Amino acid sequence: MLQILGKTTSINVRKVLWMATELGLAFEQQDWGSGFRSTEAPEFVALNPNAMVPVIKDGEFVLWESNSIIRYLAGRYDGAFLYPSDPCERARCDQWIDWQASELNRSWSYAFLALVRRSAAHQDSRQIELSCANWTKHMAIVERQLEKTGAFIAGRAFSLADIPIALSINRWLETPLAHAEFAALTAYMERLAPRQGFREYCRNGTP
C-alpha cells in the first residue's frame, strides 16, 4: 500500500493526499513534522535528506518533493485524465504547477508566517503589507486565467495543476487579510466543491 509521510496540516502533504484521492488509491498516511514525529529523525532523513514532508513510499520506491510526487502518481496509476500525454496540454499543466512553487509561494511567505503561523521573526508591519499586496497581485493573475478558461486553471478540464493552485487559493482565503473580490476565483472554488479530495484536503478549514 502507498505510504504518505507527513502531517495533514501541511499544504504540500495535502497535495499528495488529494491526488491519491483523485486516483482512487488506497494509502496509509503517517503524521511526521512539527507536533508529531520529527523529520530530523535518522529514519526520516534516510528517506529525505532535506528532512521535509511529504515523502512517499510506494513499495520499495521512495520519493520526495510534492510536485514530483503528484506527477509520479499520475504516471504510475493511470492518471492521464489529470496529466495528459499531449506535450502542449501537459506543458500547460506544468507551467501552473511550477509557477505555484516558484512565484506564488514566494509572494505569500512573509504574510502567511506573520498572520497564520504568528512567527515572531515576521512581524514587521511594512513587510506584512508588501507581502499581502504581492499575494493579491498573484491571485489577480489566477483570476485572469480563470476568466480566460471559464473553467479550470489549465483549460476546460480539471487537471493536475488545479491541485496546487486550489490549495494556494484556499490558503489565501483562510488567511486573515483583506481579500479582493474575484468572481472567477469564487466560481472556480464552487466548481471544485463536488470533488472528494477538494472537500477533505482543500476547503477543510486548514490554510
ZAVEXNU-865893 format. One record per residue: x, y, z negated of N, C-alpha, C in turn. Coordinates in pm, whole numbers, padded with zeros to 5 digits, always signed. Example, Ala and Ser with C-alpha at 12.3 -4.5 7.8 and 13.67 -1.06 7.14 Angstrom:
BEGIN
+01319-00569-00780+01230-00450-00780+01320-00330-00780
+01285-00225-00708+01367-00106-00714+01290+00003-00787
This chain:
BEGIN
+00084-00120+00000+00000+00000+00000+00087+00125+00000
+00044+00226+00073+00114+00354+00076+00117+00415-00064
+00236+00458-00105+00252+00528-00232+00283+00675-00205
+00211+00763-00272+00231+00907-00259+00275+00960-00394
+00396+01010-00401+00454+01054-00527+00448+01206-00535
+00376+01255-00634+00364+01399-00655+00232+01433-00721
+00232+01537-00801+00111+01578-00872+00012+01645-00776
-00115+01627-00804-00219+01675-00712-00235+01826-00713
-00179+01897-00812-00185+02043-00810-00087+02103-00710
+00004+02022-00657+00099+02072-00556+00030+02083-00421
+00040+02199-00359-00022+02220-00227+00038+02125-00124
+00166+02095-00136+00231+02006-00039+00191+01860-00059
+00169+01821-00182+00118+01687-00209-00023+01674-00153
-00103+01780-00169-00241+01774-00121-00248+01767+00032
-00149+01817+00101-00143+01795+00247-00144+01646+00278
-00060+01572+00206-00043+01430+00231-00168+01353+00190
-00225+01388+00076-00346+01322+00030-00461+01344+00127
-00474+01467+00175-00579+01497+00273-00557+01418+00401
-00432+01414+00448-00402+01341+00570-00434+01193+00556
-00395+01134+00445-00424+00993+00422-00574+00968+00421
-00650+01063+00368-00797+01051+00367-00853+01058+00507
-00802+01149+00589-00848+01160+00728-00826+01029+00803
-00717+00961+00772-00683+00837+00842-00749+00715+00780
-00819+00736+00667-00885+00624+00601-00787+00526+00538
-00672+00575+00494-00568+00488+00438-00591+00462+00290
-00568+00340+00248-00561+00310+00106-00425+00359+00055
-00424+00424-00060-00297+00473-00113-00301+00476-00265
-00183+00477-00322-00165+00494-00466-00092+00625-00487
-00153+00715-00563-00090+00844-00592-00031+00841-00732
+00094+00884-00746+00162+00886-00874+00198+01030-00909
+00171+01069-01034+00199+01206-01078+00347+01224-01110
+00413+01304-01032+00550+01347-01055+00555+01498-01043
+00640+01563-01122+00652+01707-01116+00625+01769-01252
+00628+01899-01260+00612+01972-01386+00487+01925-01461
+00507+01887-01587+00398+01838-01669+00381+01687-01661
+00451+01622-01569+00442+01477-01552+00584+01420-01552
+00605+01310-01485+00739+01254-01479+00832+01349-01404
+00950+01366-01455+01044+01464-01399+01100+01418-01265
+01099+01511-01169+01159+01480-01039+01311+01482-01045
+01366+01520-01161+01511+01514-01180+01556+01377-01229
+01459+01289-01256+01493+01154-01300+01573+01083-01190
+01673+01005-01228+01759+00939-01128+01682+00858-01025
+01574+00792-01068+01499+00709-00974+01425+00793-00870
+01389+00918-00907+01324+01004-00809+01427+01068-00716
+01536+01115-00773+01642+01176-00692+01697+01077-00590
+01694+00949-00624+01737+00847-00529+01646+00842-00407
+01520+00885-00424+01425+00889-00313+01433+01022-00238
+01448+01131-00312+01458+01264-00251+01567+01343-00322
+01681+01365-00259+01791+01436-00324+01759+01580-00359
+01650+01634-00302+01608+01770-00336+01528+01775-00465
+01489+01659-00519+01412+01649-00643+01281+01727-00634
+01213+01715-00520+01088+01785-00497+00982+01688-00446
+00856+01720-00477+00743+01643-00424+00691+01712-00299
+00626+01633-00211+00593+01491-00219+00702+01403-00160
+00691+01275-00200+00767+01167-00138+00666+01056-00111
+00683+00987+00001+00601+00868+00023+00691+00745+00032
+00634+00633-00010+00696+00503+00009+00595+00419+00086
+00631+00386+00208+00544+00307+00294+00615+00175+00320
+00591+00078+00232+00672-00042+00235+00814-00007+00193
+00910-00040+00278+01050-00008+00249+01089+00131+00298
+00998+00196+00370+01030+00327+00430+00999+00439+00332
+01096+00527+00312+01082+00642+00221+01098+00769+00301
+01010+00868+00273+01016+00994+00348+00976+01109+00256
+01046+01223+00271+01009+01344+00201+00994+01457+00302
+00944+01572+00255+00903+01689+00333+00760+01668+00383
+00670+01749+00331+00526+01727+00354+00487+01730+00502
+00542+01822+00579+00502+01829+00720+00558+01711+00799
+00677+01665+00763+00731+01545+00826+00645+01424+00790
+00596+01421+00666+00514+01308+00622+00382+01302+00698
+00314+01415+00712+00184+01409+00780+00202+01375+00928
+00311+01421+00988+00339+01382+01127+00367+01231+01136
+00445+01181+01043+00475+01037+01041+00347+00956+01027
+00261+00994+00934+00138+00918+00912+00050+00918+01037
+00046+01032+01107-00032+01037+01231+00024+00940+01334
+00156+00933+01345+00218+00844+01442+00211+00699+01403
+00219+00673+01274+00223+00535+01225+00085+00471+01221
-00018+00552+01195-00151+00496+01169-00257+00549+01264
-00227+00545+01392-00326+00574+01497-00393+00709+01479
-00313+00811+01454-00368+00944+01431-00363+01035+01552
-00369+00978+01672-00363+01061+01793-00482+01157+01802
-00592+01123+01736-00708+01213+01736-00680+01340+01654
-00575+01335+01571-00534+01452+01494-00407+01517+01547
-00323+01436+01612-00193+01483+01659-00172+01430+01800
-00226+01501+01898-00234+01447+02035-00097+01421+02096
-00094+01325+02187+00032+01289+02254+00067+01385+02367
-00032+01455+02422-00004+01551+02528+00094+01656+02475
+00205+01680+02545+00308+01771+02493+00258+01912+02463
+00170+01965+02548+00120+02101+02525+00030+02108+02403
-00061+02012+02393-00153+02011+02279-00077+01986+02149
+00021+01897+02153+00100+01869+02033+00181+01993+01993
+00236+02060+02090+00315+02180+02061+00231+02288+01994
+00104+02299+02036+00016+02397+01970-00005+02362+01824
-00021+02234+01795-00030+02192+01654+00098+02225+01580
+00210+02191+01640+00339+02209+01574+00369+02356+01545
+00330+02444+01636+00364+02584+01613+00294+02639+01488
+00170+02596+01464+00098+02644+01346+00147+02575+01219
+00182+02448+01229+00239+02378+01113+00371+02442+01073
+00455+02471+01172+00586+02530+01143+00572+02675+01097
+00479+02748+01156+00455+02887+01115+00409+02892+00970
+00324+02799+00930+00278+02796+00791+00397+02779+00696
+00489+02690+00733+00603+02663+00647+00705+02776+00646
+00730+02836+00762+00840+02932+00773+00799+03077+00751
+00678+03115+00795+00635+03254+00788+00530+03277+00680
+00421+03201+00687+00311+03224+00594+00353+03200+00449
+00424+03092+00423+00467+03063+00286+00551+03175+00227
+00640+03231+00307+00725+03339+00257+00643+03462+00221
+00533+03485+00293+00454+03607+00271+00387+03608+00135
+00346+03490+00084+00271+03489-00041+00353+03450-00162
+00478+03415-00145+00557+03358-00253+00558+03445-00378
+00593+03572-00365+00606+03658-00484+00471+03679-00550
+00369+03709-00472+00237+03735-00528+00182+03612-00599
+00199+03496-00539+00147+03374-00599+00217+03344-00731
+00348+03356-00733+00423+03331-00856+00384+03430-00966
+00354+03553-00926+00317+03655-01024+00174+03637-01075
+00080+03616-00983-00062+03622-01019-00121+03488-01060
-00065+03379-01012-00116+03246-01046-00023+03175-01143
+00104+03168-01110+00199+03100-01198+00239+03185-01319
+00212+03315-01313+00244+03408-01423+00393+03405-01457
+00475+03397-01355+00619+03394-01374+00670+03528-01428
+00743+03521-01539+00798+03643-01599+00898+03711-01506
+00958+03636-01417+01058+03691-01325+00994+03756-01202
+00860+03752-01194+00791+03805-01076+00678+03901-01116
+00712+03999-01197+00610+04092-01246+00636+04237-01206
+00718+04257-01104+00741+04392-01050+00617+04432-00971
+00547+04535-01016+00419+04573-00955+00434+04610-00808
+00544+04675-00772+00565+04713-00632+00584+04589-00546
+00661+04494-00594+00683+04371-00518+00554+04289-00505
+00473+04290-00609+00343+04222-00601+00257+04287-00494
+00253+04419-00493+00174+04492-00395+00220+04463-00252
+00350+04463-00232+00405+04437-00099+00375+04293-00055
+00388+04199-00147+00361+04059-00113+00214+04038-00080
+00125+04101-00157-00019+04089-00130-00053+04146+00009
+00007+04260+00041-00018+04322+00171+00035+04233+00284
+00152+04175+00264+00210+04087+00366+00127+03959+00381
+00077+03909+00271-00008+03791+00273-00135+03818+00354
-00198+03933+00328-00318+03970+00401-00288+03988+00550
-00172+04044+00581-00131+04059+00721-00125+03924+00790
-00073+03824+00723-00064+03690+00781-00202+03624+00790
-00289+03651+00694-00425+03600+00703-00499+03663+00822
-00464+03786+00854-00523+03852+00971-00479+03782+01100
-00358+03728+01103-00313+03651+01219-00398+03525+01233
-00425+03458+01121-00512+03341+01123-00651+03379+01170
-00702+03490+01119-00835+03537+01159-00845+03558+01310
-00744+03623+01368-00748+03648+01512-00741+03518+01592
-00661+03422+01544-00653+03293+01613-00786+03219+01607
-00851+03224+01494-00981+03158+01481-01089+03227+01563
-01079+03357+01576-01171+03428+01666-01149+03382+01810
-01023+03359+01844-00989+03317+01980-01039+03176+02011
-01017+03082+01917-01057+02944+01944-01206+02922+01919
-01262+02998+01826-01402+02980+01790-01429+02851+01716
-01321+02784+01671-01340+02654+01607-01229+02627+01506
-01117+02570+01553-01009+02530+01464-00879+02601+01502
-00776+02582+01420-00659+02668+01435-00584+02645+01565
-00578+02522+01615-00503+02495+01737-00591+02478+01859
-00723+02490+01842-00813+02473+01957-00953+02438+01914
-01024+02368+02001-01164+02336+01977-01184+02218+01883
-01081+02136+01863-01095+02017+01780-01010+02029+01654
-01056+01968+01547-00979+01958+01424-00850+01882+01453
-00739+01931+01398-00610+01867+01423-00524+01869+01298
-00408+01808+01309-00310+01805+01201-00279+01945+01149
-00278+02043+01237-00243+02179+01198-00342+02240+01101
-00466+02193+01104-00567+02251+01016-00542+02220+00869
-00472+02112+00842-00449+02074+00702-00362+02177+00630
-00240+02208+00676-00162+02310+00606-00224+02449+00613
-00287+02483+00725-00345+02617+00737-00462+02633+00641
-00551+02536+00635-00667+02547+00544-00622+02550+00399
-00522+02471+00363-00471+02476+00226-00414+02613+00193
-00348+02675+00289-00294+02809+00267-00405+02913+00253
-00510+02899+00333-00625+02989+00320-00687+02973+00182
-00703+02847+00139-00760+02823+00007-00676+02888-00102
-00544+02878-00089-00456+02942-00188-00480+03092-00191
-00495+03153-00076-00523+03297-00070-00656+03328-00138
-00758+03251-00109-00890+03276-00166-00895+03255-00316
-00815+03161-00366-00817+03128-00509-00724+03217-00591
-00642+03299-00526-00552+03389-00598-00624+03519-00630
-00615+03568-00753-00687+03690-00792-00623+03816-00734
-00665+03849-00613-00621+03971-00547-00738+04023-00461
-00722+04141-00405-00828+04197-00319-00827+04123-00186
-00939+04066-00150-00948+03988-00027-01020+04066+00083
-00953+04081+00196-01017+04141+00312-01130+04050+00360
-01229+04109+00424-01341+04030+00475-01308+03980+00616
-01284+03852+00627-01252+03789+00754-01363+03691+00790
-01448+03729+00882-01566+03647+00914-01529+03514+00978
-01432+03514+01069-01394+03389+01136-01330+03292+01038
-01253+03344+00946-01190+03262+00845-01295+03199+00753
-01393+03278+00713-01502+03226+00629-01578+03116+00701
-01610+03139+00828-01683+03039+00907-01599+02912+00924
-01470+02929+00937-01378+02815+00951-01383+02726+00828
-01374+02787+00711-01377+02708+00589-01511+02637+00573
-01619+02701+00615-01750+02636+00612-01755+02519+00711
-01688+02536+00824-01683+02431+00926-01609+02307+00875
-01513+02329+00788-01435+02220+00732-01506+02149+00616
-01608+02212+00561-01671+02166+00437-01720+02021+00441
-01770+01968+00553-01816+01828+00553-01704+01724+00540
-01580+01763+00558-01471+01667+00559-01435+01627+00416
-01429+01498+00391-01400+01448+00257-01265+01498+00205
-01162+01493+00291-01030+01537+00249-01028+01684+00211
-01105+01764+00283-01115+01907+00253-01179+01927+00116
-01289+01857+00091-01360+01873-00036-01275+01829-00155
-01202+01719-00138-01127+01664-00250-00992+01731-00274
-00929+01777-00166-00790+01823-00181-00767+01968-00137
-00869+02035-00086-00852+02174-00047-00944+02263-00130
-01074+02263-00102-01164+02350-00178-01207+02282-00308
-01109+02255-00391-01135+02186-00517-01101+02274-00638
-01091+02404-00614-01061+02496-00724-00915+02507-00758
-00829+02438-00683-00684+02443-00709-00616+02528-00605
-00545+02635-00644-00477+02717-00545-00350+02651-00493
